[in-house]
Amino acid sequence: MVRVVIYGEKPTDIEGLEKMLREILTENRRWPMIHTYISDLDAYLHFVKGNPYLIMLASVQGRQGAEIVEKIRENNPAASLIWLSDRDNALESWRIHVTAFGVFPTKKEELEELLAACSESCWIGRKSILFKWETD
């Protein structure tokens, strides 16, 4: 079983991510338990606090997105963290120590690679970060 806790600002964005996550994890026989929080950061932070055995996924853009992800990381430094945002936040993701960074919107194959990076980070102590985005 894989626990993924998603945070985002827009319901339509999160619904698509949740659907892709379920497909990816089910296809790989890693049964998903997904919790979603839309625009309720306090509840999200309370849920993930102190639990290293989950994957946190945040889909937030811009400077405000960076501030939100920084709060998420400070709240739970041990868990894997995937951040989906705009390209301008790629370097910021390094400073915040996210496990994997991708550009939103993301494709199923890219999300699968970001999830794989979270699995690998358990073995390498989260010292590396995966950046994933397609060039035009």
Secondary structure by P-SEA (a helix, b strand, c coil): cbbbbbbbccaaaaaaaaaaaaaaaaaaccccbbbbbcccaaaaaaaacccccbbbbbbcccaaaaaaaaaaaaacccbbbbbbccccaaaaaaaacccbbbcccccaaaaaaaaaaaaaaaaacccbbbbbbbcc
